[in-house]
Structure formats: C-alpha cells, structure tokens
Amino acid sequence: MVPVPGHEKQMSPPADHGEESYVGADRLKGMVALITGGDSGIGRAIALAYAREGASVVFTYLEEENDAEETVRMVKESGAKVSSIAMDQRDEKACQDLIKQVVDEYGRLDILVNNAAFQMSYDDLESIPTEEFDRAFRTNVYGTFFLTRAALPHLPAGGSIINSASIQSFDASGGLAPYAATKAAIASFTLSFARLAAKKGVRVNAVAPGPVWTPLIPSTLPEEKVKNFGENTILGRPAQPAELAPVYVFLASKDASYVSGEIYGVTGGRMQI
C-alpha cells in the first residue's frame, strides 16, 4: 500500500475521468456546484462533467495539491469557472466557512455533492486503530452532516444534495468495517435528509458505487486485492470514474425533478442486498 490519501500519479493504469468522452448538453447551465474530494477519482469526474454541463464548480481537497491543480486545468478547459479549496471536513467550522465562501464568491449554491471519504483495510477487528475508526466517522459521516446542515439554508427550491454512499452500505466487507459503517450511515442520512429538505423544495439522493478505480484503491488495499479489484462483478472489472459521473449529472438536473430519497446503485451488476 502507498501513503493515504493517494494520488492520481500512483494509478496504473491511469483512471478515466471522461476527459475524452464526456459531452455536455447544458443540463446544469448557470448552476453553482460544490463537490467535496474533487481533486481525483469520482470527484474529478463529477467536476469535469458538471463543468461541461454548464455549471460553475467549486471543489475541495485535503492535501493533494498537484491533483487539485490538474482538476482545475480540466474544468477551465471546459470553459467553466472553477475554484479549489484545501480543507479538512472533519472540522465543523471549516465546513461552515466553506459554504460561506462559496456563497460569497459565487452568489449562490445549487448543488452539494458530499463525495470526499476516508477508508483503510484491516485483516481483523483487533487491528483497527481507534484513531482511524474515529477518522473514518469524522470524515465521512460528520463531514456530510456538517456540510449538509450549513448548505441547506442557501440551496434554492430545485436545488440538490447528492451523497456518495457505496455498495458497502448494504453489502459490507469484513476488511472495510469502519468504512462500511460510515457508508451505511450516509445511506440512512440520505433518506432522513430527503424528508427534511423537501420542506424547502430541495432534493436529496445518493449514488452507491461498486468497485471504482480511484486513488483510494492502491493507497488503502493490499496488493493482491488491488490486482483482482472488481473481478467479483458481473462485468468482471471495476468502473472508471467517468462511468459514475452521468448519474451525478442526472440527479442534479431538472430531469430528476421527481427523484428524492433514492439511492442509485452503480455496481457492475453486484447485488446490493
């Protein structure tokens, strides 16, 4: 394994974020989107797709500055306004300040994508350090709560919150116990938040990916599991980030105006329950 959180340059083969394939159709024209963890992986693919759909894009990253700069370059080449913000979403005030910064700079916020996450892999329960268990919940669950609570007052009717859940929400692996538990919490959050946000006309949904080829994989899984990653799907391979982005576009667009409280699986055919 390589140091967490992982970088795109460690990916072999490189991931596909839709650089050559994604074609927009102004589905998100004039909107402002905030994507956490947009420097790489699924977050980068979402940022690129949203930009090509006409949205202005703000994304966060933890410390992967080179990856963040590459995402900025891609989004700018798509003709969209873009900002990257380094922050740690475990910090409640940092989350509040982030939402304020976006609204102050862009004048609005239409879409929040809670995508950033932390995971590690363990061989047995006894080897899970308390501090890493805590980090997983602070990043994945607390961060989602902090950002959603801060963003909701600023989202207009027709706005959208999209959470990144996981197949692990429903079909948990023993070696990913803390991560799986956080993703189950996010799935539950999605259903609860959808009811609360409906009062404002805001929709809340989630995407539950199966195996996706992102920097989290080589940085957090044993080499043998990386080698066979995604072979347990019907399609026999992991998804590329570019294959997830269209679902996030759909859920943010007017095409999904009657969709809320849903969790969309993109699993390569793996059953979630």
Secondary structure, 3 states (H helix, E strand, C coil): CCCCCCCHHHCCCCCCCCCCCCCCCCCCCCCEEEECCCCCHHHHHHHHHHHHCCCEEEEEECCCHHHHHHHHHHHHHCCCCEEEEECCCCCHHHHHHHHHHHHHHHCCCCEEEECCCCCCCCCCHHHCCHHHHHHHHHHHHHHHHHHHHHHHHHCCCCCEEEEECCHHHCCCCHHHHHHHHHHHHHHHHHHHHHHHHHHHCCEEEEEEECCECCCHHHHHCCHHHHHCCCCCCCCCCCECHHHCHHHHHHHHCHHHCCCCCCEEEECCCCCCC
